Amino acid sequence: MKIAIYPGSFDPVTSGHLNIIERAAKIFDQLIVCVMVNAGKNPMFSLEERVSMLQRVTSHIPNVEVDSAQALLAEYARKKGSCVIVKGLRAGSDFENEFQMALINHKINPNLDTMFLTAEHQFMYLSSSLVKELARYNAELTDLVPEQIIPELRARIQTNRLGGTHK
Ligand code: ADP
């Protein structure tokens, strides 16, 4: 059974992420979407909230499982019996960083390869940060974020505003 892992911050999950998940789920027997703890990032949503959002927006895809991990990705993959990491590649911005990470992960775990799926043209410039920025200005989010999570995103922006938190 071919198990692939799609790691990321997913803060929050966007339509670009969901597009990669749907396409990767058709290629592999099982896809584990893993919310990674990134010490360098100050997330808007907790790990549990991000997992819960991902579970809801992928509930229609039977071979997708959502998990979270604080471990090194290469070690996590080994533990899960996976030899493939899936990544989405957007225009320009992702390449350098992703190339470096793929090489490092392969060095740590030589059985592990990274496969890139090119972003769909309409999601090429979409990122979680952009979505949060648009939400702060109350802009339209349809097509950029799965419909189910728009109310949650709007509510969080509102709460942060009231509490004076600027994430
Ligand atoms: P972001 O950069 O939006 O904060 P993540 O760190 O959660 O996203 O990204 C997880 C993975 O999803 C990475 O491989 C990233 O390149 C990919 N990805 C992010 N946004 C898109 C998109 N719009 N289309 C395709 N892949 C994407």
py3Dmol code that shows the C-alpha trace and the ligand (Angstrom):
import py3Dmol

protein = """\
ATOM      1  CA  MET A   1       0.000   0.000   0.000  1.00  0.00           C
ATOM      2  CA  LYS A   2       1.445   3.383  -1.040  1.00  0.00           C
ATOM      3  CA  ILE A   3       1.114   5.885   1.775  1.00  0.00           C
ATOM      4  CA  ALA A   4       1.995   9.535   1.132  1.00  0.00           C
ATOM      5  CA  ILE A   5       2.299  12.405   3.553  1.00  0.00           C
ATOM      6  CA  TYR A   6       1.246  15.963   2.802  1.00  0.00           C
ATOM      7  CA  PRO A   7       2.751  18.207   5.490  1.00  0.00           C
ATOM      8  CA  GLY A   8       2.139  21.888   6.130  1.00  0.00           C
ATOM      9  CA  SER A   9       1.012  24.581   8.511  1.00  0.00           C
ATOM     10  CA  PHE A  10      -2.522  24.851   7.101  1.00  0.00           C
ATOM     11  CA  ASP A  11      -3.178  28.047   9.059  1.00  0.00           C
ATOM     12  CA  PRO A  12      -5.868  27.871   7.742  1.00  0.00           C
ATOM     13  CA  VAL A  13      -6.385  25.296   4.976  1.00  0.00           C
ATOM     14  CA  THR A  14      -6.998  27.045   1.613  1.00  0.00           C
ATOM     15  CA  SER A  15      -8.607  25.911  -1.633  1.00  0.00           C
ATOM     16  CA  GLY A  16      -5.050  25.505  -2.978  1.00  0.00           C
ATOM     17  CA  HIS A  17      -4.235  22.984  -0.234  1.00  0.00           C
ATOM     18  CA  LEU A  18      -7.524  21.164  -0.805  1.00  0.00           C
ATOM     19  CA  ASN A  19      -6.810  20.933  -4.525  1.00  0.00           C
ATOM     20  CA  ILE A  20      -3.435  19.268  -3.816  1.00  0.00           C
ATOM     21  CA  ILE A  21      -5.103  16.884  -1.321  1.00  0.00           C
ATOM     22  CA  GLU A  22      -7.792  15.833  -3.816  1.00  0.00           C
ATOM     23  CA  ARG A  23      -5.248  15.231  -6.574  1.00  0.00           C
ATOM     24  CA  ALA A  24      -2.739  13.372  -4.350  1.00  0.00           C
ATOM     25  CA  ALA A  25      -5.498  11.172  -2.914  1.00  0.00           C
ATOM     26  CA  LYS A  26      -6.140   9.881  -6.450  1.00  0.00           C
ATOM     27  CA  ILE A  27      -2.498   8.921  -6.905  1.00  0.00           C
ATOM     28  CA  PHE A  28      -1.791   7.186  -3.572  1.00  0.00           C
ATOM     29  CA  ASP A  29      -3.662   4.490  -1.630  1.00  0.00           C
ATOM     30  CA  GLN A  30      -3.595   6.584   1.495  1.00  0.00           C
ATOM     31  CA  LEU A  31      -2.790  10.233   2.073  1.00  0.00           C
ATOM     32  CA  ILE A  32      -1.898  11.495   5.538  1.00  0.00           C
ATOM     33  CA  VAL A  33      -2.328  15.258   5.789  1.00  0.00           C
ATOM     34  CA  CYS A  34      -0.084  16.238   8.661  1.00  0.00           C
ATOM     35  CA  VAL A  35      -0.230  19.573  10.452  1.00  0.00           C
ATOM     36  CA  MET A  36       3.337  20.265  11.468  1.00  0.00           C
ATOM     37  CA  VAL A  37       4.320  22.280  14.494  1.00  0.00           C
ATOM     38  CA  ASN A  38       6.557  25.078  13.269  1.00  0.00           C
ATOM     39  CA  ALA A  39       8.298  26.875  16.115  1.00  0.00           C
ATOM     40  CA  GLY A  40       9.157  29.795  13.847  1.00  0.00           C
ATOM     41  CA  LYS A  41       5.515  30.586  13.043  1.00  0.00           C
ATOM     42  CA  ASN A  42       2.940  32.240  15.261  1.00  0.00           C
ATOM     43  CA  PRO A  43      -0.274  30.585  14.070  1.00  0.00           C
ATOM     44  CA  MET A  44      -3.745  32.111  14.070  1.00  0.00           C
ATOM     45  CA  PHE A  45      -5.375  28.726  14.733  1.00  0.00           C
ATOM     46  CA  SER A  46      -4.295  26.123  17.288  1.00  0.00           C
ATOM     47  CA  LEU A  47      -3.016  22.756  16.139  1.00  0.00           C
ATOM     48  CA  GLU A  48      -6.313  21.134  17.169  1.00  0.00           C
ATOM     49  CA  GLU A  49      -8.350  23.732  15.268  1.00  0.00           C
ATOM     50  CA  ARG A  50      -6.275  23.245  12.121  1.00  0.00           C
ATOM     51  CA  VAL A  51      -6.670  19.458  12.357  1.00  0.00           C
ATOM     52  CA  SER A  52     -10.411  19.818  12.879  1.00  0.00           C
ATOM     53  CA  MET A  53     -10.797  22.170   9.878  1.00  0.00           C
ATOM     54  CA  LEU A  54      -8.836  19.785   7.668  1.00  0.00           C
ATOM     55  CA  GLN A  55     -10.918  16.826   8.838  1.00  0.00           C
ATOM     56  CA  ARG A  56     -14.129  18.630   7.939  1.00  0.00           C
ATOM     57  CA  VAL A  57     -13.031  19.793   4.494  1.00  0.00           C
ATOM     58  CA  THR A  58     -11.628  16.367   3.544  1.00  0.00           C
ATOM     59  CA  SER A  59     -14.462  14.246   4.980  1.00  0.00           C
ATOM     60  CA  HIS A  60     -15.634  13.439   1.413  1.00  0.00           C
ATOM     61  CA  ILE A  61     -12.302  11.754   0.545  1.00  0.00           C
ATOM     62  CA  PRO A  62     -12.206   8.266   2.097  1.00  0.00           C
ATOM     63  CA  ASN A  63      -8.454   7.629   1.811  1.00  0.00           C
ATOM     64  CA  VAL A  64      -7.402  10.849   3.541  1.00  0.00           C
ATOM     65  CA  GLU A  65      -6.403  10.883   7.184  1.00  0.00           C
ATOM     66  CA  VAL A  66      -5.527  14.022   9.142  1.00  0.00           C
ATOM     67  CA  ASP A  67      -2.863  14.003  11.820  1.00  0.00           C
ATOM     68  CA  SER A  68      -0.466  16.394  13.541  1.00  0.00           C
ATOM     69  CA  ALA A  69       3.180  16.020  14.500  1.00  0.00           C
ATOM     70  CA  GLN A  70       5.902  17.773  16.385  1.00  0.00           C
ATOM     71  CA  ALA A  71       8.536  15.365  15.081  1.00  0.00           C
ATOM     72  CA  LEU A  72      11.030  15.717  12.266  1.00  0.00           C
ATOM     73  CA  LEU A  73       9.134  15.020   9.046  1.00  0.00           C
ATOM     74  CA  ALA A  74      11.591  12.343   7.886  1.00  0.00           C
ATOM     75  CA  GLU A  75      11.190  10.476  11.183  1.00  0.00           C
ATOM     76  CA  TYR A  76       7.426  10.871  11.128  1.00  0.00           C
ATOM     77  CA  ALA A  77       7.303   9.373   7.624  1.00  0.00           C
ATOM     78  CA  ARG A  78       9.412   6.422   8.720  1.00  0.00           C
ATOM     79  CA  LYS A  79       7.076   5.783  11.657  1.00  0.00           C
ATOM     80  CA  LYS A  80       4.026   5.884   9.384  1.00  0.00           C
ATOM     81  CA  GLY A  81       5.587   3.502   6.851  1.00  0.00           C
ATOM     82  CA  SER A  82       5.566   6.163   4.141  1.00  0.00           C
ATOM     83  CA  CYS A  83       8.246   6.769   1.551  1.00  0.00           C
ATOM     84  CA  VAL A  84       6.693   9.752  -0.210  1.00  0.00           C
ATOM     85  CA  ILE A  85       6.165  13.351   0.804  1.00  0.00           C
ATOM     86  CA  VAL A  86       3.784  15.356  -1.363  1.00  0.00           C
ATOM     87  CA  LYS A  87       4.269  19.082  -1.778  1.00  0.00           C
ATOM     88  CA  GLY A  88       2.442  21.719  -3.755  1.00  0.00           C
ATOM     89  CA  LEU A  89       4.615  23.954  -5.894  1.00  0.00           C
ATOM     90  CA  ARG A  90       3.464  27.495  -6.537  1.00  0.00           C
ATOM     91  CA  ALA A  91       4.901  30.031  -8.976  1.00  0.00           C
ATOM     92  CA  GLY A  92       8.455  30.940  -8.100  1.00  0.00           C
ATOM     93  CA  SER A  93       8.275  31.376  -4.354  1.00  0.00           C
ATOM     94  CA  ASP A  94       8.246  27.723  -3.249  1.00  0.00           C
ATOM     95  CA  PHE A  95      11.063  26.256  -5.305  1.00  0.00           C
ATOM     96  CA  GLU A  96      14.277  27.144  -3.430  1.00  0.00           C
ATOM     97  CA  ASN A  97      12.939  26.282  -0.022  1.00  0.00           C
ATOM     98  CA  GLU A  98      11.181  23.088  -1.110  1.00  0.00           C
ATOM     99  CA  PHE A  99      14.230  21.880  -3.009  1.00  0.00           C
ATOM    100  CA  GLN A 100      16.386  22.307   0.098  1.00  0.00           C
ATOM    101  CA  MET A 101      13.857  20.534   2.319  1.00  0.00           C
ATOM    102  CA  ALA A 102      13.502  17.644  -0.116  1.00  0.00           C
ATOM    103  CA  LEU A 103      17.285  17.153  -0.154  1.00  0.00           C
ATOM    104  CA  ILE A 104      17.562  17.279   3.623  1.00  0.00           C
ATOM    105  CA  ASN A 105      14.682  14.878   4.174  1.00  0.00           C
ATOM    106  CA  HIS A 106      16.209  12.462   1.687  1.00  0.00           C
ATOM    107  CA  LYS A 107      19.537  12.687   3.472  1.00  0.00           C
ATOM    108  CA  ILE A 108      17.985  11.952   6.863  1.00  0.00           C
ATOM    109  CA  ASN A 109      15.866   9.139   5.462  1.00  0.00           C
ATOM    110  CA  PRO A 110      17.217   7.836   2.107  1.00  0.00           C
ATOM    111  CA  ASN A 111      14.014   5.845   1.529  1.00  0.00           C
ATOM    112  CA  LEU A 112      12.028   9.044   1.489  1.00  0.00           C
ATOM    113  CA  ASP A 113      11.314  10.957  -1.715  1.00  0.00           C
ATOM    114  CA  THR A 114       9.462  14.211  -2.276  1.00  0.00           C
ATOM    115  CA  MET A 115       6.982  14.547  -5.127  1.00  0.00           C
ATOM    116  CA  PHE A 116       5.748  17.921  -6.295  1.00  0.00           C
ATOM    117  CA  LEU A 117       2.345  18.670  -7.707  1.00  0.00           C
ATOM    118  CA  THR A 118       2.168  21.980  -9.520  1.00  0.00           C
ATOM    119  CA  ALA A 119      -0.383  24.402  -8.167  1.00  0.00           C
ATOM    120  CA  GLU A 120      -3.516  24.807 -10.264  1.00  0.00           C
ATOM    121  CA  HIS A 121      -3.282  28.160 -12.090  1.00  0.00           C
ATOM    122  CA  GLN A 122      -6.113  29.774 -10.107  1.00  0.00           C
ATOM    123  CA  PHE A 123      -4.323  28.930  -6.831  1.00  0.00           C
ATOM    124  CA  MET A 124      -0.832  29.779  -7.985  1.00  0.00           C
ATOM    125  CA  TYR A 125      -0.599  32.938  -5.866  1.00  0.00           C
ATOM    126  CA  LEU A 126      -2.795  31.768  -2.995  1.00  0.00           C
ATOM    127  CA  SER A 127      -1.353  31.309   0.474  1.00  0.00           C
ATOM    128  CA  SER A 128      -2.698  31.071   4.021  1.00  0.00           C
ATOM    129  CA  SER A 129      -1.106  34.453   4.779  1.00  0.00           C
ATOM    130  CA  LEU A 130      -2.872  36.095   1.856  1.00  0.00           C
ATOM    131  CA  VAL A 131      -6.186  34.610   2.961  1.00  0.00           C
ATOM    132  CA  LYS A 132      -5.708  35.977   6.494  1.00  0.00           C
ATOM    133  CA  GLU A 133      -4.781  39.387   5.119  1.00  0.00           C
ATOM    134  CA  LEU A 134      -7.896  39.483   2.911  1.00  0.00           C
ATOM    135  CA  ALA A 135     -10.070  38.340   5.821  1.00  0.00           C
ATOM    136  CA  ARG A 136      -8.730  41.211   7.951  1.00  0.00           C
ATOM    137  CA  TYR A 137     -10.060  43.624   5.325  1.00  0.00           C
ATOM    138  CA  ASN A 138     -13.352  41.753   5.136  1.00  0.00           C
ATOM    139  CA  ALA A 139     -12.719  40.891   1.474  1.00  0.00           C
ATOM    140  CA  GLU A 140     -14.549  38.147  -0.438  1.00  0.00           C
ATOM    141  CA  LEU A 141     -13.073  34.704   0.331  1.00  0.00           C
ATOM    142  CA  THR A 142     -15.239  32.476  -1.858  1.00  0.00           C
ATOM    143  CA  ASP A 143     -13.110  30.119  -3.994  1.00  0.00           C
ATOM    144  CA  LEU A 144      -9.986  30.923  -1.944  1.00  0.00           C
ATOM    145  CA  VAL A 145     -10.957  28.987   1.194  1.00  0.00           C
ATOM    146  CA  PRO A 146     -13.288  25.980   1.527  1.00  0.00           C
ATOM    147  CA  GLU A 147     -16.792  27.371   2.239  1.00  0.00           C
ATOM    148  CA  GLN A 148     -17.127  25.507   5.575  1.00  0.00           C
ATOM    149  CA  ILE A 149     -14.303  27.371   7.230  1.00  0.00           C
ATOM    150  CA  ILE A 150     -15.090  30.949   6.153  1.00  0.00           C
ATOM    151  CA  PRO A 151     -17.319  31.676   9.203  1.00  0.00           C
ATOM    152  CA  GLU A 152     -14.592  30.399  11.548  1.00  0.00           C
ATOM    153  CA  LEU A 153     -11.973  32.540   9.878  1.00  0.00           C
ATOM    154  CA  ARG A 154     -14.158  35.637  10.052  1.00  0.00           C
ATOM    155  CA  ALA A 155     -14.966  34.930  13.719  1.00  0.00           C
ATOM    156  CA  ARG A 156     -11.275  34.567  14.604  1.00  0.00           C
ATOM    157  CA  ILE A 157     -10.406  37.870  12.929  1.00  0.00           C
ATOM    158  CA  GLN A 158     -13.192  39.496  14.938  1.00  0.00           C
ATOM    159  CA  THR A 159     -12.060  37.931  18.248  1.00  0.00           C
ATOM    160  CA  ASN A 160      -8.458  38.944  17.640  1.00  0.00           C
ATOM    161  CA  ARG A 161      -9.576  42.464  16.844  1.00  0.00           C
ATOM    162  CA  LEU A 162     -11.579  42.716  20.065  1.00  0.00           C
ATOM    163  CA  GLY A 163      -8.785  41.174  22.097  1.00  0.00           C
ATOM    164  CA  GLY A 164      -6.197  43.347  20.398  1.00  0.00           C
ATOM    165  CA  THR A 165      -4.220  40.318  19.155  1.00  0.00           C
ATOM    166  CA  HIS A 166      -2.613  40.894  15.781  1.00  0.00           C
ATOM    167  CA  LYS A 167      -1.774  37.527  14.328  1.00  0.00           C
TER     168      LYS A 167
END
"""
ligand_1 = """\
27
ADP
P 1.233 28.396 3.184
O 2.496 28.635 2.415
O 0.004 28.808 2.435
O 1.275 28.891 4.618
P 1.670 25.649 4.087
O 2.948 25.907 4.771
O 0.556 25.177 4.909
O 1.084 26.870 3.252
O 1.899 24.718 2.847
C 1.826 23.338 2.822
C 2.116 22.843 1.436
O 1.084 23.264 0.557
C 3.413 23.339 0.804
O 3.928 22.291 0.008
C 2.951 24.472 -0.090
O 3.829 24.664 -1.180
C 1.623 23.930 -0.559
N 0.697 24.978 -0.951
C 0.340 26.053 -0.220
N -0.535 26.819 -0.902
C -0.724 26.211 -2.115
C -1.470 26.528 -3.282
N -2.195 27.636 -3.346
N -1.440 25.663 -4.309
C -0.666 24.558 -4.244
N 0.083 24.210 -3.196
C 0.069 25.018 -2.132
"""
view = py3Dmol.view(width=600, height=400)
view.addModel(protein, "pdb")
view.setStyle({"model": 0}, {"cartoon": {"style": "trace"}})
view.addModel(ligand_1, "xyz")
view.setStyle({"model": 1}, {"stick": {}})
view.zoomTo()
view.show()
